[in-house]
Amino acid sequence: MAVSEILHKPGTARTFASAGDTTFTPKNISSGDARVSAQWDRGAGSLPGLYRWFAKSKSGSAYTVGRGVQIFLSQAKDATDLPGRVGTSDASISTAADRVRNLQPVGSIIADTTTAGAAIIASGTVFIHSRYVSVLWLNDLGVTLTNTDADHEFVLQPLPPEAQ
């Protein structure tokens, strides 16, 4: 009897960055503040749900090990009823702790060094269930992120199943 396997077939990655597929400029976020990306319209119809994510960021100041940047998704059925009232454009959000309460936690980029200027990097998986998606970073590092666009990036790559 032949054995079938269900494998993941990685699709084309979507980059959230200043020069990415979706505009996201988290540079210069002060500790306690947040930045939300422009809204990504994934389109109608059948879409993959499982995605792997990759995130990197940097501060010019010394980190406190264990503190980090919290990552959230705002997922919506339409472009108007948005969890967290985050809007549809790349924008800063001051005193953001209350605004993330209705967003989906994705993960965190945790400082694993005290070295100023070192990149901090994290990855994981997330399930995306809605057509409209925005990424939000809440800076809880205790220091401000650098003012350099290239230091900050968030990537989502679909992992649709494939039967073999």
Phi and psi in degrees as GROMACS dihedral restraints (atoms count N, CA, C in turn):
[ dihedral_restraints ]
;  ai    aj    ak    al  type     phi  dphi    fc
    3     4     5     6     1   -72.5    20    10
    4     5     6     7     1   143.2    20    10
    6     7     8     9     1  -101.7    20    10
    7     8     9    10     1   130.8    20    10
    9    10    11    12     1   -97.0    20    10
   10    11    12    13     1   148.8    20    10
   12    13    14    15     1  -121.7    20    10
   13    14    15    16     1   145.9    20    10
   15    16    17    18     1  -106.7    20    10
   16    17    18    19     1   112.9    20    10
   18    19    20    21     1  -113.6    20    10
   19    20    21    22     1   163.0    20    10
   21    22    23    24     1   -95.7    20    10
   22    23    24    25     1   132.8    20    10
   24    25    26    27     1  -111.8    20    10
   25    26    27    28     1    95.2    20    10
   27    28    29    30     1   -55.3    20    10
   28    29    30    31     1   133.4    20    10
   30    31    32    33     1   -97.4    20    10
   31    32    33    34     1  -168.4    20    10
   33    34    35    36     1   -72.9    20    10
   34    35    36    37     1   127.7    20    10
   36    37    38    39     1   -71.7    20    10
   37    38    39    40     1   149.9    20    10
   39    40    41    42     1  -113.5    20    10
   40    41    42    43     1   121.3    20    10
   42    43    44    45     1  -102.4    20    10
   43    44    45    46     1   130.3    20    10
   45    46    47    48     1  -105.7    20    10
   46    47    48    49     1   107.5    20    10
   48    49    50    51     1  -164.7    20    10
   49    50    51    52     1   175.1    20    10
   51    52    53    54     1   -60.4    20    10
   52    53    54    55     1   -36.5    20    10
   54    55    56    57     1  -115.2    20    10
   55    56    57    58     1    27.9    20    10
   57    58    59    60     1   -90.9    20    10
   58    59    60    61     1  -171.3    20    10
   60    61    62    63     1   -66.0    20    10
   61    62    63    64     1   -34.9    20    10
   63    64    65    66     1  -124.9    20    10
   64    65    66    67     1   129.3    20    10
   66    67    68    69     1   -66.3    20    10
   67    68    69    70     1   128.0    20    10
   69    70    71    72     1  -153.4    20    10
   70    71    72    73     1   116.6    20    10
   72    73    74    75     1  -123.7    20    10
   73    74    75    76     1    75.0    20    10
   75    76    77    78     1   -80.1    20    10
   76    77    78    79     1    14.8    20    10
   78    79    80    81     1   -65.5    20    10
   79    80    81    82     1   148.5    20    10
   81    82    83    84     1    65.1    20    10
   82    83    84    85     1    25.5    20    10
   84    85    86    87     1   -77.2    20    10
   85    86    87    88     1   126.1    20    10
   87    88    89    90     1   -74.5    20    10
   88    89    90    91     1   155.6    20    10
   90    91    92    93     1   -61.0    20    10
   91    92    93    94     1   132.1    20    10
   93    94    95    96     1    94.9    20    10
   94    95    96    97     1   -12.6    20    10
   96    97    98    99     1  -104.2    20    10
   97    98    99   100     1   171.1    20    10
   99   100   101   102     1  -137.8    20    10
  100   101   102   103     1   168.2    20    10
  102   103   104   105     1  -137.1    20    10
  103   104   105   106     1   135.4    20    10
  105   106   107   108     1  -112.7    20    10
  106   107   108   109     1   144.4    20    10
  108   109   110   111     1   -79.3    20    10
  109   110   111   112     1   168.8    20    10
  111   112   113   114     1   -62.5    20    10
  112   113   114   115     1   157.9    20    10
  114   115   116   117     1   -79.8    20    10
  115   116   117   118     1   135.4    20    10
  117   118   119   120     1   -99.2    20    10
  118   119   120   121     1   120.8    20    10
  120   121   122   123     1   -93.6    20    10
  121   122   123   124     1   107.6    20    10
  123   124   125   126     1   -73.9    20    10
  124   125   126   127     1   -12.4    20    10
  126   127   128   129     1    95.3    20    10
  127   128   129   130     1   170.3    20    10
  129   130   131   132     1   -91.6    20    10
  130   131   132   133     1   165.7    20    10
  132   133   134   135     1    95.8    20    10
  133   134   135   136     1  -168.0    20    10
  135   136   137   138     1   -72.2    20    10
  136   137   138   139     1   127.6    20    10
  138   139   140   141     1  -135.7    20    10
  139   140   141   142     1   151.9    20    10
  141   142   143   144     1   -64.9    20    10
  142   143   144   145     1   151.1    20    10
  144   145   146   147     1  -104.4    20    10
  145   146   147   148     1   -39.7    20    10
  147   148   149   150     1   -86.0    20    10
  148   149   150   151     1   130.4    20    10
  150   151   152   153     1  -131.9    20    10
  151   152   153   154     1   147.6    20    10
  153   154   155   156     1  -100.2    20    10
  154   155   156   157     1   147.1    20    10
  156   157   158   159     1  -122.6    20    10
  157   158   159   160     1   153.8    20    10
  159   160   161   162     1  -138.4    20    10
  160   161   162   163     1   134.3    20    10
  162   163   164   165     1  -139.3    20    10
  163   164   165   166     1   142.6    20    10
  165   166   167   168     1  -140.9    20    10
  166   167   168   169     1   149.1    20    10
  168   169   170   171     1  -153.2    20    10
  169   170   171   172     1   174.3    20    10
  171   172   173   174     1  -157.5    20    10
  172   173   174   175     1   146.8    20    10
  174   175   176   177     1  -125.2    20    10
  175   176   177   178     1   149.2    20    10
  177   178   179   180     1   -83.4    20    10
  178   179   180   181     1    -6.3    20    10
  180   181   182   183     1  -105.8    20    10
  181   182   183   184     1   162.9    20    10
  183   184   185   186     1   -65.1    20    10
  184   185   186   187     1   138.1    20    10
  186   187   188   189     1   -86.0    20    10
  187   188   189   190     1   160.7    20    10
  189   190   191   192     1  -103.6    20    10
  190   191   192   193     1   116.5    20    10
  192   193   194   195     1   -56.6    20    10
  193   194   195   196     1   133.1    20    10
  195   196   197   198     1   100.5    20    10
  196   197   198   199     1   -19.0    20    10
  198   199   200   201     1   -86.9    20    10
  199   200   201   202     1   163.0    20    10
  201   202   203   204     1  -163.6    20    10
  202   203   204   205     1  -173.3    20    10
  204   205   206   207     1  -106.1    20    10
  205   206   207   208     1   120.2    20    10
  207   208   209   210     1   -87.0    20    10
  208   209   210   211     1   137.4    20    10
  210   211   212   213     1  -112.5    20    10
  211   212   213   214     1   133.1    20    10
  213   214   215   216     1  -133.1    20    10
  214   215   216   217     1   158.0    20    10
  216   217   218   219     1  -117.7    20    10
  217   218   219   220     1   139.8    20    10
  219   220   221   222     1  -105.1    20    10
  220   221   222   223     1   114.3    20    10
  222   223   224   225     1  -114.3    20    10
  223   224   225   226     1   134.9    20    10
  225   226   227   228     1  -140.3    20    10
  226   227   228   229     1   152.6    20    10
  228   229   230   231     1   -78.5    20    10
  229   230   231   232     1   -21.5    20    10
  231   232   233   234     1  -144.6    20    10
  232   233   234   235     1   177.9    20    10
  234   235   236   237     1   -87.1    20    10
  235   236   237   238     1     9.2    20    10
  237   238   239   240     1  -119.5    20    10
  238   239   240   241     1   -39.5    20    10
  240   241   242   243     1   -89.9    20    10
  241   242   243   244     1    89.6    20    10
  243   244   245   246     1  -108.8    20    10
  244   245   246   247     1   122.2    20    10
  246   247   248   249     1   -56.5    20    10
  247   248   249   250     1   138.3    20    10
  249   250   251   252     1    76.4    20    10
  250   251   252   253     1     2.1    20    10
  252   253   254   255     1    48.2    20    10
  253   254   255   256     1    46.1    20    10
  255   256   257   258     1   -82.0    20    10
  256   257   258   259     1   -13.0    20    10
  258   259   260   261     1    81.2    20    10
  259   260   261   262     1  -176.9    20    10
  261   262   263   264     1  -115.2    20    10
  262   263   264   265     1     0.9    20    10
  264   265   266   267     1  -115.3    20    10
  265   266   267   268     1   155.6    20    10
  267   268   269   270     1   -59.4    20    10
  268   269   270   271     1   121.0    20    10
  270   271   272   273     1  -157.5    20    10
  271   272   273   274     1   155.7    20    10
  273   274   275   276     1   -87.0    20    10
  274   275   276   277     1   152.8    20    10
  276   277   278   279     1  -132.6    20    10
  277   278   279   280     1   116.0    20    10
  279   280   281   282     1   -85.1    20    10
  280   281   282   283     1   154.5    20    10
  282   283   284   285     1    39.9    20    10
  283   284   285   286     1    65.2    20    10
  285   286   287   288     1   -86.9    20    10
  286   287   288   289     1    -7.7    20    10
  288   289   290   291     1   -54.0    20    10
  289   290   291   292     1   -40.1    20    10
  291   292   293   294     1   -74.5    20    10
  292   293   294   295     1   -27.8    20    10
  294   295   296   297     1   -72.8    20    10
  295   296   297   298     1   -20.4    20    10
  297   298   299   300     1   -91.0    20    10
  298   299   300   301     1    -2.9    20    10
  300   301   302   303     1   -58.3    20    10
  301   302   303   304     1   -33.3    20    10
  303   304   305   306     1  -102.3    20    10
  304   305   306   307     1    14.3    20    10
  306   307   308   309     1   -98.1    20    10
  307   308   309   310     1   160.6    20    10
  309   310   311   312     1   -85.8    20    10
  310   311   312   313     1   118.3    20    10
  312   313   314   315     1   -66.0    20    10
  313   314   315   316     1   134.9    20    10
  315   316   317   318     1  -105.7    20    10
  316   317   318   319     1   -44.0    20    10
  318   319   320   321     1   164.8    20    10
  319   320   321   322     1  -165.4    20    10
  321   322   323   324     1  -141.9    20    10
  322   323   324   325     1   152.2    20    10
  324   325   326   327     1  -101.9    20    10
  325   326   327   328     1   103.5    20    10
  327   328   329   330     1   -95.7    20    10
  328   329   330   331     1   135.0    20    10
  330   331   332   333     1   -68.2    20    10
  331   332   333   334     1   123.2    20    10
  333   334   335   336     1  -115.2    20    10
  334   335   336   337     1    14.1    20    10
  336   337   338   339     1  -151.1    20    10
  337   338   339   340     1   159.6    20    10
  339   340   341   342     1   -98.8    20    10
  340   341   342   343     1    -3.1    20    10
  342   343   344   345     1   -67.4    20    10
  343   344   345   346     1   116.8    20    10
  345   346   347   348     1   -62.0    20    10
  346   347   348   349     1   136.7    20    10
  348   349   350   351     1    85.9    20    10
  349   350   351   352     1    -5.4    20    10
  351   352   353   354     1   -77.5    20    10
  352   353   354   355     1   138.8    20    10
  354   355   356   357     1   -71.5    20    10
  355   356   357   358     1   140.0    20    10
  357   358   359   360     1  -110.7    20    10
  358   359   360   361     1   136.4    20    10
  360   361   362   363     1  -136.6    20    10
  361   362   363   364     1   141.4    20    10
  363   364   365   366     1  -147.6    20    10
  364   365   366   367     1   163.6    20    10
  366   367   368   369     1  -154.2    20    10
  367   368   369   370     1   166.8    20    10
  369   370   371   372     1   177.7    20    10
  370   371   372   373     1  -161.8    20    10
  372   373   374   375     1  -127.3    20    10
  373   374   375   376     1   155.4    20    10
  375   376   377   378     1  -149.9    20    10
  376   377   378   379     1   149.1    20    10
  378   379   380   381     1  -100.8    20    10
  379   380   381   382     1   126.4    20    10
  381   382   383   384     1  -109.2    20    10
  382   383   384   385     1   120.5    20    10
  384   385   386   387     1  -111.5    20    10
  385   386   387   388     1    -4.4    20    10
  387   388   389   390     1  -121.9    20    10
  388   389   390   391     1   163.9    20    10
  390   391   392   393     1   -72.8    20    10
  391   392   393   394     1   -40.1    20    10
  393   394   395   396     1  -105.6    20    10
  394   395   396   397     1   128.9    20    10
  396   397   398   399     1  -137.4    20    10
  397   398   399   400     1   135.3    20    10
  399   400   401   402     1  -128.6    20    10
  400   401   402   403     1   147.4    20    10
  402   403   404   405     1  -102.2    20    10
  403   404   405   406     1   139.4    20    10
  405   406   407   408     1  -131.1    20    10
  406   407   408   409     1   131.7    20    10
  408   409   410   411     1  -110.0    20    10
  409   410   411   412     1   128.4    20    10
  411   412   413   414     1  -107.9    20    10
  412   413   414   415     1   116.2    20    10
  414   415   416   417     1   -80.3    20    10
  415   416   417   418     1   113.2    20    10
  417   418   419   420     1  -121.7    20    10
  418   419   420   421     1    27.7    20    10
  420   421   422   423     1   -76.1    20    10
  421   422   423   424     1   -22.8    20    10
  423   424   425   426     1    86.7    20    10
  424   425   426   427     1    -1.0    20    10
  426   427   428   429     1  -138.4    20    10
  427   428   429   430     1   161.4    20    10
  429   430   431   432     1   -82.8    20    10
  430   431   432   433     1   142.7    20    10
  432   433   434   435     1   -69.9    20    10
  433   434   435   436     1   157.6    20    10
  435   436   437   438     1   -62.8    20    10
  436   437   438   439     1   164.1    20    10
  438   439   440   441     1   -98.3    20    10
  439   440   441   442     1    26.7    20    10
  441   442   443   444     1  -113.9    20    10
  442   443   444   445     1   117.5    20    10
  444   445   446   447     1   -53.0    20    10
  445   446   447   448     1   -44.7    20    10
  447   448   449   450     1   -66.0    20    10
  448   449   450   451     1   -12.0    20    10
  450   451   452   453     1   -80.1    20    10
  451   452   453   454     1    -9.2    20    10
  453   454   455   456     1  -131.1    20    10
  454   455   456   457     1   130.3    20    10
  456   457   458   459     1  -157.2    20    10
  457   458   459   460     1   145.6    20    10
  459   460   461   462     1  -134.5    20    10
  460   461   462   463     1   131.3    20    10
  462   463   464   465     1  -127.4    20    10
  463   464   465   466     1   135.2    20    10
  465   466   467   468     1  -116.9    20    10
  466   467   468   469     1   128.8    20    10
  468   469   470   471     1  -125.2    20    10
  469   470   471   472     1   121.5    20    10
  471   472   473   474     1   -66.1    20    10
  472   473   474   475     1   145.2    20    10
  474   475   476   477     1  -126.4    20    10
  475   476   477   478     1    65.9    20    10
  477   478   479   480     1   -69.0    20    10
  478   479   480   481     1   145.0    20    10
  480   481   482   483     1   -73.0    20    10
  481   482   483   484     1   149.9    20    10
  483   484   485   486     1  -135.7    20    10
  484   485   486   487     1   123.5    20    10
  486   487   488   489     1   -84.3    20    10
  487   488   489   490     1   133.6    20    10
